[in-house]
């Protein structure tokens, strides 16, 4: 495992930092598995050639109901 690999205590601290203080150990273990999977997938992404244009754009608009 890499030296920066997550463990359950790190996940518990991260969850507490974002206000998730009532997660059970089972929830924390699921979060740990998800975080490890995300790290592994992120490590496989080819990012050297990505530009800002490759970022997803989230566009929102509000309907204009005649307000001026």
N, C-alpha and C positions, 0 to 999 in steps of 0.2 A: 504494500500500500504506500502511496506517496506520503511524504512527511506532513503535507497539509490536509490529509484526509480528515473528514469530519468524524466526530464520535458523538455519542448520545448526549454527553454533557454540553458540548458546543451547541448542539441543536436545541437543547433545553434553554440555554442562555439566549440564543437567538430568538426563540419563541417568546420568552419572557420579555425581551427587549421590544418586541412589536405588540405586546399586550395579550399574548396567548398563554395565560398563566394557569388555565385549568385543563390543559391537555393531559390525557392519561399517558402512561408509559407506552401503551399500544399505539396511540396517536403519534407520539414522538418517534417511535420506531418506524412508522409508516412515513413520516416526514423525513427522517434520516435516509431511508431507502430512496425516496423521491429526489432528495438533494444529491445523493451519490449518483443516481442515474442521470440527472441533469448535468452534473459535472463531467461525467464520462461522455455524454453526447456533445457537450460544448467543446470538449477537447478534440473531438473528431471533425468539427466544422472547419472548413477551409475559409479563413477570414482574410487572408493576405490581399486578395483582390477585391474585397467589398468596398463600396463607396457609400456615401450618404444616400444616394439614389436607391440603393438596395434595401434601405430601411423601410419597414412597413409604415404607411401613412394612415393615420386615423383622422378622418375628416368628419366633423359634426356640423350640422347646420340647424338653426331654429327657424321654424316657419314664421314668415312675416304676416301678421294678421292685421295689416293696415296701420300699425303703430308708426308714428313719425317722430 
